[in-house]
Amino acid sequence: MRHGEEFEPDLTGLDLPSAEIAQAEAFNALRDLWDELAMEGFTDWTMELADERGEIILRLSVGALFPLTLPVS
């Protein structure tokens, strides 16, 4: 997870067979974390996925994927 210059790596990680499966897993992880991320104000964070060489292959913007909706008054 990245927020500007702040970076929180997942030290465990997952070894997945393809970029498509990695993208689906990342999306599901963000969906599962959404409530926690929104409560903490982390909607402007980005999840980065890297390949086995450490090269970034995908960036998912938390706020773009799950925009906050406010009640209409």
PDB file with one MODEL, atoms N, CA, C and O in Angstrom:
MODEL        1
ATOM      1  N   MET A   1       0.850  -1.174   0.000  1.00  0.00           N
ATOM      2  CA  MET A   1       0.000   0.000   0.000  1.00  0.00           C
ATOM      3  C   MET A   1       0.891   1.231   0.000  1.00  0.00           C
ATOM      4  O   MET A   1       1.898   1.283   0.707  1.00  0.00           O
ATOM      5  N   ARG A   2       0.515   2.213  -0.793  1.00  0.00           N
ATOM      6  CA  ARG A   2       1.289   3.439  -0.909  1.00  0.00           C
ATOM      7  C   ARG A   2       0.370   4.648  -0.726  1.00  0.00           C
ATOM      8  O   ARG A   2      -0.762   4.680  -1.210  1.00  0.00           O
ATOM      9  N   HIS A   3       0.903   5.643  -0.008  1.00  0.00           N
ATOM     10  CA  HIS A   3       0.239   6.932   0.169  1.00  0.00           C
ATOM     11  C   HIS A   3       1.315   7.983   0.018  1.00  0.00           C
ATOM     12  O   HIS A   3       2.071   8.246   0.954  1.00  0.00           O
ATOM     13  N   GLY A   4       1.387   8.584  -1.156  1.00  0.00           N
ATOM     14  CA  GLY A   4       2.470   9.537  -1.418  1.00  0.00           C
ATOM     15  C   GLY A   4       3.805   8.832  -1.298  1.00  0.00           C
ATOM     16  O   GLY A   4       4.060   7.848  -1.992  1.00  0.00           O
ATOM     17  N   GLU A   5       4.655   9.333  -0.420  1.00  0.00           N
ATOM     18  CA  GLU A   5       5.967   8.709  -0.202  1.00  0.00           C
ATOM     19  C   GLU A   5       5.910   7.593   0.841  1.00  0.00           C
ATOM     20  O   GLU A   5       6.866   6.831   0.990  1.00  0.00           O
ATOM     21  N   GLU A   6       4.791   7.497   1.563  1.00  0.00           N
ATOM     22  CA  GLU A   6       4.637   6.453   2.579  1.00  0.00           C
ATOM     23  C   GLU A   6       4.329   5.127   1.901  1.00  0.00           C
ATOM     24  O   GLU A   6       3.493   5.062   1.000  1.00  0.00           O
ATOM     25  N   PHE A   7       5.003   4.076   2.333  1.00  0.00           N
ATOM     26  CA  PHE A   7       4.843   2.764   1.727  1.00  0.00           C
ATOM     27  C   PHE A   7       4.792   1.705   2.814  1.00  0.00           C
ATOM     28  O   PHE A   7       5.662   1.658   3.684  1.00  0.00           O
ATOM     29  N   GLU A   8       3.775   0.856   2.764  1.00  0.00           N
ATOM     30  CA  GLU A   8       3.628  -0.235   3.727  1.00  0.00           C
ATOM     31  C   GLU A   8       3.621  -1.549   2.954  1.00  0.00           C
ATOM     32  O   GLU A   8       2.579  -1.958   2.443  1.00  0.00           O
ATOM     33  N   PRO A   9       4.771  -2.213   2.864  1.00  0.00           N
ATOM     34  CA  PRO A   9       4.824  -3.457   2.086  1.00  0.00           C
ATOM     35  C   PRO A   9       4.143  -4.616   2.796  1.00  0.00           C
ATOM     36  O   PRO A   9       4.086  -4.666   4.025  1.00  0.00           O
ATOM     37  N   ASP A  10       3.631  -5.541   2.006  1.00  0.00           N
ATOM     38  CA  ASP A  10       3.108  -6.801   2.524  1.00  0.00           C
ATOM     39  C   ASP A  10       4.293  -7.757   2.548  1.00  0.00           C
ATOM     40  O   ASP A  10       4.735  -8.226   1.500  1.00  0.00           O
ATOM     41  N   LEU A  11       4.798  -8.041   3.719  1.00  0.00           N
ATOM     42  CA  LEU A  11       6.004  -8.848   3.832  1.00  0.00           C
ATOM     43  C   LEU A  11       5.754 -10.325   3.550  1.00  0.00           C
ATOM     44  O   LEU A  11       6.694 -11.068   3.266  1.00  0.00           O
ATOM     45  N   THR A  12       4.494 -10.756   3.627  1.00  0.00           N
ATOM     46  CA  THR A  12       4.162 -12.145   3.347  1.00  0.00           C
ATOM     47  C   THR A  12       3.950 -12.356   1.856  1.00  0.00           C
ATOM     48  O   THR A  12       4.595 -13.211   1.248  1.00  0.00           O
ATOM     49  N   GLY A  13       3.056 -11.588   1.270  1.00  0.00           N
ATOM     50  CA  GLY A  13       2.773 -11.689  -0.152  1.00  0.00           C
ATOM     51  C   GLY A  13       2.145 -13.011  -0.543  1.00  0.00           C
ATOM     52  O   GLY A  13       1.989 -13.918   0.273  1.00  0.00           O
ATOM     53  N   LEU A  14       1.789 -13.094  -1.811  1.00  0.00           N
ATOM     54  CA  LEU A  14       1.217 -14.304  -2.378  1.00  0.00           C
ATOM     55  C   LEU A  14       1.931 -14.617  -3.683  1.00  0.00           C
ATOM     56  O   LEU A  14       2.319 -13.707  -4.415  1.00  0.00           O
ATOM     57  N   ASP A  15       2.103 -15.878  -3.971  1.00  0.00           N
ATOM     58  CA  ASP A  15       2.679 -16.304  -5.239  1.00  0.00           C
ATOM     59  C   ASP A  15       1.526 -16.812  -6.090  1.00  0.00           C
ATOM     60  O   ASP A  15       1.018 -17.909  -5.856  1.00  0.00           O
ATOM     61  N   LEU A  16       1.105 -16.020  -7.081  1.00  0.00           N
ATOM     62  CA  LEU A  16      -0.052 -16.358  -7.900  1.00  0.00           C
ATOM     63  C   LEU A  16       0.383 -16.674  -9.332  1.00  0.00           C
ATOM     64  O   LEU A  16       1.407 -16.169  -9.792  1.00  0.00           O
ATOM     65  N   PRO A  17      -0.386 -17.505 -10.038  1.00  0.00           N
ATOM     66  CA  PRO A  17       0.041 -17.990 -11.349  1.00  0.00           C
ATOM     67  C   PRO A  17      -0.036 -16.995 -12.499  1.00  0.00           C
ATOM     68  O   PRO A  17       0.587 -17.215 -13.538  1.00  0.00           O
ATOM     69  N   SER A  18      -0.792 -15.895 -12.340  1.00  0.00           N
ATOM     70  CA  SER A  18      -0.900 -14.953 -13.461  1.00  0.00           C
ATOM     71  C   SER A  18      -1.229 -13.552 -12.955  1.00  0.00           C
ATOM     72  O   SER A  18      -1.691 -13.374 -11.828  1.00  0.00           O
ATOM     73  N   ALA A  19      -0.981 -12.565 -13.811  1.00  0.00           N
ATOM     74  CA  ALA A  19      -1.302 -11.176 -13.482  1.00  0.00           C
ATOM     75  C   ALA A  19      -2.808 -10.983 -13.334  1.00  0.00           C
ATOM     76  O   ALA A  19      -3.254 -10.180 -12.514  1.00  0.00           O
ATOM     77  N   GLU A  20      -3.593 -11.714 -14.120  1.00  0.00           N
ATOM     78  CA  GLU A  20      -5.046 -11.599 -14.042  1.00  0.00           C
ATOM     79  C   GLU A  20      -5.566 -12.088 -12.688  1.00  0.00           C
ATOM     80  O   GLU A  20      -6.444 -11.466 -12.089  1.00  0.00           O
ATOM     81  N   ILE A  21      -5.022 -13.195 -12.222  1.00  0.00           N
ATOM     82  CA  ILE A  21      -5.424 -13.713 -10.911  1.00  0.00           C
ATOM     83  C   ILE A  21      -4.956 -12.767  -9.807  1.00  0.00           C
ATOM     84  O   ILE A  21      -5.674 -12.551  -8.831  1.00  0.00           O
ATOM     85  N   ALA A  22      -3.765 -12.208  -9.956  1.00  0.00           N
ATOM     86  CA  ALA A  22      -3.253 -11.247  -8.970  1.00  0.00           C
ATOM     87  C   ALA A  22      -4.158 -10.020  -8.909  1.00  0.00           C
ATOM     88  O   ALA A  22      -4.435  -9.510  -7.824  1.00  0.00           O
ATOM     89  N   GLN A  23      -4.619  -9.545 -10.060  1.00  0.00           N
ATOM     90  CA  GLN A  23      -5.504  -8.380 -10.096  1.00  0.00           C
ATOM     91  C   GLN A  23      -6.823  -8.699  -9.386  1.00  0.00           C
ATOM     92  O   GLN A  23      -7.312  -7.888  -8.599  1.00  0.00           O
ATOM     93  N   ALA A  24      -7.392  -9.851  -9.650  1.00  0.00           N
ATOM     94  CA  ALA A  24      -8.647 -10.233  -9.002  1.00  0.00           C
ATOM     95  C   ALA A  24      -8.462 -10.354  -7.490  1.00  0.00           C
ATOM     96  O   ALA A  24      -9.316  -9.905  -6.725  1.00  0.00           O
ATOM     97  N   GLU A  25      -7.363 -10.951  -7.058  1.00  0.00           N
ATOM     98  CA  GLU A  25      -7.080 -11.091  -5.623  1.00  0.00           C
ATOM     99  C   GLU A  25      -6.900  -9.724  -4.969  1.00  0.00           C
ATOM    100  O   GLU A  25      -7.384  -9.498  -3.860  1.00  0.00           O
ATOM    101  N   ALA A  26      -6.208  -8.815  -5.650  1.00  0.00           N
ATOM    102  CA  ALA A  26      -5.992  -7.472  -5.104  1.00  0.00           C
ATOM    103  C   ALA A  26      -7.310  -6.725  -4.964  1.00  0.00           C
ATOM    104  O   ALA A  26      -7.555  -6.075  -3.948  1.00  0.00           O
ATOM    105  N   PHE A  27      -8.153  -6.817  -5.978  1.00  0.00           N
ATOM    106  CA  PHE A  27      -9.456  -6.160  -5.931  1.00  0.00           C
ATOM    107  C   PHE A  27     -10.283  -6.708  -4.772  1.00  0.00           C
ATOM    108  O   PHE A  27     -10.896  -5.939  -4.032  1.00  0.00           O
ATOM    109  N   ASN A  28     -10.306  -8.028  -4.609  1.00  0.00           N
ATOM    110  CA  ASN A  28     -11.041  -8.646  -3.499  1.00  0.00           C
ATOM    111  C   ASN A  28     -10.489  -8.214  -2.148  1.00  0.00           C
ATOM    112  O   ASN A  28     -11.253  -7.978  -1.212  1.00  0.00           O
ATOM    113  N   ALA A  29      -9.168  -8.109  -2.041  1.00  0.00           N
ATOM    114  CA  ALA A  29      -8.552  -7.673  -0.785  1.00  0.00           C
ATOM    115  C   ALA A  29      -8.957  -6.245  -0.457  1.00  0.00           C
ATOM    116  O   ALA A  29      -9.275  -5.938   0.692  1.00  0.00           O
ATOM    117  N   LEU A  30      -8.949  -5.367  -1.464  1.00  0.00           N
ATOM    118  CA  LEU A  30      -9.365  -3.977  -1.219  1.00  0.00           C
ATOM    119  C   LEU A  30     -10.833  -3.924  -0.827  1.00  0.00           C
ATOM    120  O   LEU A  30     -11.206  -3.155   0.059  1.00  0.00           O
ATOM    121  N   ARG A  31     -11.664  -4.720  -1.466  1.00  0.00           N
ATOM    122  CA  ARG A  31     -13.086  -4.737  -1.113  1.00  0.00           C
ATOM    123  C   ARG A  31     -13.257  -5.200   0.338  1.00  0.00           C
ATOM    124  O   ARG A  31     -14.072  -4.645   1.075  1.00  0.00           O
ATOM    125  N   ASP A  32     -12.492  -6.213   0.744  1.00  0.00           N
ATOM    126  CA  ASP A  32     -12.574  -6.704   2.120  1.00  0.00           C
ATOM    127  C   ASP A  32     -12.075  -5.678   3.136  1.00  0.00           C
ATOM    128  O   ASP A  32     -12.562  -5.634   4.265  1.00  0.00           O
ATOM    129  N   LEU A  33     -11.107  -4.855   2.739  1.00  0.00           N
ATOM    130  CA  LEU A  33     -10.527  -3.851   3.631  1.00  0.00           C
ATOM    131  C   LEU A  33     -11.229  -2.501   3.577  1.00  0.00           C
ATOM    132  O   LEU A  33     -10.883  -1.600   4.341  1.00  0.00           O
ATOM    133  N   TRP A  34     -12.213  -2.342   2.685  1.00  0.00           N
ATOM    134  CA  TRP A  34     -12.798  -1.031   2.412  1.00  0.00           C
ATOM    135  C   TRP A  34     -13.286  -0.324   3.666  1.00  0.00           C
ATOM    136  O   TRP A  34     -12.961   0.847   3.862  1.00  0.00           O
ATOM    137  N   ASP A  35     -14.053  -0.987   4.522  1.00  0.00           N
ATOM    138  CA  ASP A  35     -14.588  -0.333   5.720  1.00  0.00           C
ATOM    139  C   ASP A  35     -13.458   0.207   6.585  1.00  0.00           C
ATOM    140  O   ASP A  35     -13.513   1.346   7.050  1.00  0.00           O
ATOM    141  N   GLU A  36     -12.440  -0.607   6.800  1.00  0.00           N
ATOM    142  CA  GLU A  36     -11.307  -0.184   7.622  1.00  0.00           C
ATOM    143  C   GLU A  36     -10.555   0.980   6.969  1.00  0.00           C
ATOM    144  O   GLU A  36     -10.195   1.946   7.642  1.00  0.00           O
ATOM    145  N   LEU A  37     -10.320   0.885   5.662  1.00  0.00           N
ATOM    146  CA  LEU A  37      -9.603   1.954   4.963  1.00  0.00           C
ATOM    147  C   LEU A  37     -10.379   3.261   5.006  1.00  0.00           C
ATOM    148  O   LEU A  37      -9.793   4.318   5.240  1.00  0.00           O
ATOM    149  N   ALA A  38     -11.684   3.204   4.785  1.00  0.00           N
ATOM    150  CA  ALA A  38     -12.506   4.414   4.797  1.00  0.00           C
ATOM    151  C   ALA A  38     -12.542   5.032   6.188  1.00  0.00           C
ATOM    152  O   ALA A  38     -12.447   6.253   6.318  1.00  0.00           O
ATOM    153  N   MET A  39     -12.677   4.216   7.230  1.00  0.00           N
ATOM    154  CA  MET A  39     -12.724   4.737   8.605  1.00  0.00           C
ATOM    155  C   MET A  39     -11.412   5.422   8.973  1.00  0.00           C
ATOM    156  O   MET A  39     -11.403   6.402   9.717  1.00  0.00           O
ATOM    157  N   GLU A  40     -10.307   4.902   8.450  1.00  0.00           N
ATOM    158  CA  GLU A  40      -8.994   5.466   8.755  1.00  0.00           C
ATOM    159  C   GLU A  40      -8.641   6.625   7.830  1.00  0.00           C
ATOM    160  O   GLU A  40      -7.606   7.264   8.015  1.00  0.00           O
ATOM    161  N   GLY A  41      -9.477   6.905   6.847  1.00  0.00           N
ATOM    162  CA  GLY A  41      -9.204   7.995   5.917  1.00  0.00           C
ATOM    163  C   GLY A  41      -8.176   7.640   4.865  1.00  0.00           C
ATOM    164  O   GLY A  41      -7.474   8.517   4.363  1.00  0.00           O
ATOM    165  N   PHE A  42      -8.077   6.365   4.524  1.00  0.00           N
ATOM    166  CA  PHE A  42      -7.069   5.904   3.573  1.00  0.00           C
ATOM    167  C   PHE A  42      -7.606   5.788   2.158  1.00  0.00           C
ATOM    168  O   PHE A  42      -7.073   5.010   1.366  1.00  0.00           O
ATOM    169  N   THR A  43      -8.648   6.541   1.815  1.00  0.00           N
ATOM    170  CA  THR A  43      -9.232   6.403   0.484  1.00  0.00           C
ATOM    171  C   THR A  43      -8.323   6.921  -0.624  1.00  0.00           C
ATOM    172  O   THR A  43      -8.568   6.638  -1.797  1.00  0.00           O
ATOM    173  N   ASP A  44      -7.290   7.666  -0.282  1.00  0.00           N
ATOM    174  CA  ASP A  44      -6.366   8.146  -1.316  1.00  0.00           C
ATOM    175  C   ASP A  44      -5.111   7.275  -1.388  1.00  0.00           C
ATOM    176  O   ASP A  44      -4.090   7.708  -1.924  1.00  0.00           O
ATOM    177  N   TRP A  45      -5.176   6.064  -0.860  1.00  0.00           N
ATOM    178  CA  TRP A  45      -4.065   5.125  -0.924  1.00  0.00           C
ATOM    179  C   TRP A  45      -4.137   4.323  -2.219  1.00  0.00           C
ATOM    180  O   TRP A  45      -5.184   4.253  -2.864  1.00  0.00           O
ATOM    181  N   THR A  46      -3.024   3.727  -2.585  1.00  0.00           N
ATOM    182  CA  THR A  46      -2.924   2.901  -3.781  1.00  0.00           C
ATOM    183  C   THR A  46      -2.303   1.559  -3.400  1.00  0.00           C
ATOM    184  O   THR A  46      -1.327   1.497  -2.653  1.00  0.00           O
ATOM    185  N   MET A  47      -2.888   0.496  -3.927  1.00  0.00           N
ATOM    186  CA  MET A  47      -2.298  -0.827  -3.751  1.00  0.00           C
ATOM    187  C   MET A  47      -1.446  -1.109  -4.986  1.00  0.00           C
ATOM    188  O   MET A  47      -1.918  -0.992  -6.117  1.00  0.00           O
ATOM    189  N   GLU A  48      -0.204  -1.477  -4.762  1.00  0.00           N
ATOM    190  CA  GLU A  48       0.703  -1.815  -5.863  1.00  0.00           C
ATOM    191  C   GLU A  48       0.973  -3.318  -5.838  1.00  0.00           C
ATOM    192  O   GLU A  48       1.222  -3.902  -4.784  1.00  0.00           O
ATOM    193  N   LEU A  49       0.920  -3.922  -7.007  1.00  0.00           N
ATOM    194  CA  LEU A  49       1.242  -5.334  -7.144  1.00  0.00           C
ATOM    195  C   LEU A  49       2.540  -5.446  -7.928  1.00  0.00           C
ATOM    196  O   LEU A  49       2.747  -4.757  -8.927  1.00  0.00           O
ATOM    197  N   ALA A  50       3.403  -6.329  -7.452  1.00  0.00           N
ATOM    198  CA  ALA A  50       4.705  -6.521  -8.097  1.00  0.00           C
ATOM    199  C   ALA A  50       4.851  -7.965  -8.543  1.00  0.00           C
ATOM    200  O   ALA A  50       4.246  -8.874  -7.974  1.00  0.00           O
ATOM    201  N   ASP A  51       5.666  -8.159  -9.575  1.00  0.00           N
ATOM    202  CA  ASP A  51       5.957  -9.514 -10.023  1.00  0.00           C
ATOM    203  C   ASP A  51       7.113 -10.087  -9.211  1.00  0.00           C
ATOM    204  O   ASP A  51       7.583  -9.462  -8.260  1.00  0.00           O
ATOM    205  N   GLU A  52       7.562 -11.264  -9.586  1.00  0.00           N
ATOM    206  CA  GLU A  52       8.612 -11.940  -8.826  1.00  0.00           C
ATOM    207  C   GLU A  52       9.933 -11.176  -8.821  1.00  0.00           C
ATOM    208  O   GLU A  52      10.777 -11.413  -7.956  1.00  0.00           O
ATOM    209  N   ARG A  53      10.124 -10.263  -9.775  1.00  0.00           N
ATOM    210  CA  ARG A  53      11.345  -9.436  -9.813  1.00  0.00           C
ATOM    211  C   ARG A  53      11.199  -8.148  -9.006  1.00  0.00           C
ATOM    212  O   ARG A  53      12.153  -7.384  -8.855  1.00  0.00           O
ATOM    213  N   GLY A  54       9.988  -7.918  -8.489  1.00  0.00           N
ATOM    214  CA  GLY A  54       9.740  -6.694  -7.739  1.00  0.00           C
ATOM    215  C   GLY A  54       9.272  -5.539  -8.608  1.00  0.00           C
ATOM    216  O   GLY A  54       9.127  -4.418  -8.120  1.00  0.00           O
ATOM    217  N   GLU A  55       9.033  -5.799  -9.895  1.00  0.00           N
ATOM    218  CA  GLU A  55       8.544  -4.769 -10.815  1.00  0.00           C
ATOM    219  C   GLU A  55       7.045  -4.576 -10.607  1.00  0.00           C
ATOM    220  O   GLU A  55       6.291  -5.547 -10.542  1.00  0.00           O
ATOM    221  N   ILE A  56       6.615  -3.310 -10.503  1.00  0.00           N
ATOM    222  CA  ILE A  56       5.195  -3.008 -10.337  1.00  0.00           C
ATOM    223  C   ILE A  56       4.462  -3.383 -11.622  1.00  0.00           C
ATOM    224  O   ILE A  56       4.813  -2.913 -12.704  1.00  0.00           O
ATOM    225  N   ILE A  57       3.438  -4.237 -11.496  1.00  0.00           N
ATOM    226  CA  ILE A  57       2.659  -4.641 -12.670  1.00  0.00           C
ATOM    227  C   ILE A  57       1.239  -4.078 -12.639  1.00  0.00           C
ATOM    228  O   ILE A  57       0.537  -4.107 -13.650  1.00  0.00           O
ATOM    229  N   LEU A  58       0.815  -3.567 -11.482  1.00  0.00           N
ATOM    230  CA  LEU A  58      -0.536  -3.047 -11.367  1.00  0.00           C
ATOM    231  C   LEU A  58      -0.623  -2.100 -10.183  1.00  0.00           C
ATOM    232  O   LEU A  58      -0.044  -2.349  -9.126  1.00  0.00           O
ATOM    233  N   ARG A  59      -1.363  -1.002 -10.378  1.00  0.00           N
ATOM    234  CA  ARG A  59      -1.664  -0.067  -9.294  1.00  0.00           C
ATOM    235  C   ARG A  59      -3.173   0.089  -9.223  1.00  0.00           C
ATOM    236  O   ARG A  59      -3.822   0.381 -10.227  1.00  0.00           O
ATOM    237  N   LEU A  60      -3.727  -0.107  -8.037  1.00  0.00           N
ATOM    238  CA  LEU A  60      -5.163   0.056  -7.824  1.00  0.00           C
ATOM    239  C   LEU A  60      -5.394   1.197  -6.843  1.00  0.00           C
ATOM    240  O   LEU A  60      -4.929   1.146  -5.704  1.00  0.00           O
ATOM    241  N   SER A  61      -6.110   2.220  -7.280  1.00  0.00           N
ATOM    242  CA  SER A  61      -6.429   3.364  -6.436  1.00  0.00           C
ATOM    243  C   SER A  61      -7.648   3.035  -5.586  1.00  0.00           C
ATOM    244  O   SER A  61      -8.715   2.729  -6.117  1.00  0.00           O
ATOM    245  N   VAL A  62      -7.492   3.097  -4.274  1.00  0.00           N
ATOM    246  CA  VAL A  62      -8.592   2.771  -3.363  1.00  0.00           C
ATOM    247  C   VAL A  62      -9.792   3.679  -3.626  1.00  0.00           C
ATOM    248  O   VAL A  62     -10.910   3.191  -3.788  1.00  0.00           O
ATOM    249  N   GLY A  63      -9.576   4.974  -3.669  1.00  0.00           N
ATOM    250  CA  GLY A  63     -10.668   5.927  -3.853  1.00  0.00           C
ATOM    251  C   GLY A  63     -11.332   5.827  -5.209  1.00  0.00           C
ATOM    252  O   GLY A  63     -12.538   6.050  -5.318  1.00  0.00           O
ATOM    253  N   ALA A  64     -10.575   5.496  -6.252  1.00  0.00           N
ATOM    254  CA  ALA A  64     -11.158   5.370  -7.584  1.00  0.00           C
ATOM    255  C   ALA A  64     -12.015   4.108  -7.695  1.00  0.00           C
ATOM    256  O   ALA A  64     -13.049   4.107  -8.363  1.00  0.00           O
ATOM    257  N   LEU A  65     -11.579   3.043  -7.040  1.00  0.00           N
ATOM    258  CA  LEU A  65     -12.342   1.801  -7.099  1.00  0.00           C
ATOM    259  C   LEU A  65     -13.580   1.846  -6.230  1.00  0.00           C
ATOM    260  O   LEU A  65     -14.620   1.299  -6.598  1.00  0.00           O
ATOM    261  N   PHE A  66     -13.479   2.494  -5.075  1.00  0.00           N
ATOM    262  CA  PHE A  66     -14.565   2.517  -4.104  1.00  0.00           C
ATOM    263  C   PHE A  66     -14.792   3.946  -3.631  1.00  0.00           C
ATOM    264  O   PHE A  66     -14.438   4.275  -2.498  1.00  0.00           O
ATOM    265  N   PRO A  67     -15.372   4.804  -4.466  1.00  0.00           N
ATOM    266  CA  PRO A  67     -15.565   6.191  -4.033  1.00  0.00           C
ATOM    267  C   PRO A  67     -16.557   6.277  -2.881  1.00  0.00           C
ATOM    268  O   PRO A  67     -17.524   5.518  -2.807  1.00  0.00           O
ATOM    269  N   LEU A  68     -16.293   7.212  -1.995  1.00  0.00           N
ATOM    270  CA  LEU A  68     -17.215   7.446  -0.875  1.00  0.00           C
ATOM    271  C   LEU A  68     -18.489   8.075  -1.405  1.00  0.00           C
ATOM    272  O   LEU A  68     -18.437   8.967  -2.252  1.00  0.00           O
ATOM    273  N   THR A  69     -19.608   7.627  -0.923  1.00  0.00           N
ATOM    274  CA  THR A  69     -20.869   8.250  -1.275  1.00  0.00           C
ATOM    275  C   THR A  69     -21.443   8.859  -0.006  1.00  0.00           C
ATOM    276  O   THR A  69     -21.471   8.227   1.050  1.00  0.00           O
ATOM    277  N   LEU A  70     -21.889  10.072  -0.127  1.00  0.00           N
ATOM    278  CA  LEU A  70     -22.450  10.787   1.019  1.00  0.00           C
ATOM    279  C   LEU A  70     -23.960  10.837   0.885  1.00  0.00           C
ATOM    280  O   LEU A  70     -24.476  10.926  -0.229  1.00  0.00           O
ATOM    281  N   PRO A  71     -24.674  10.781   1.994  1.00  0.00           N
ATOM    282  CA  PRO A  71     -26.150  10.857   1.913  1.00  0.00           C
ATOM    283  C   PRO A  71     -26.588  12.224   1.393  1.00  0.00           C
ATOM    284  O   PRO A  71     -25.982  13.252   1.693  1.00  0.00           O
ATOM    285  N   VAL A  72     -27.636  12.200   0.622  1.00  0.00           N
ATOM    286  CA  VAL A  72     -28.210  13.439   0.099  1.00  0.00           C
ATOM    287  C   VAL A  72     -29.145  13.999   1.159  1.00  0.00           C
ATOM    288  O   VAL A  72     -30.008  13.287   1.674  1.00  0.00           O
ATOM    289  N   SER A  73     -28.971  15.294   1.488  1.00  0.00           N
ATOM    290  CA  SER A  73     -29.831  15.874   2.523  1.00  0.00           C
ATOM    291  C   SER A  73     -30.983  16.622   1.915  1.00  0.00           C
ATOM    292  O   SER A  73     -31.810  17.176   2.639  1.00  0.00           O
TER     293      SER A  73
ENDMDL
END
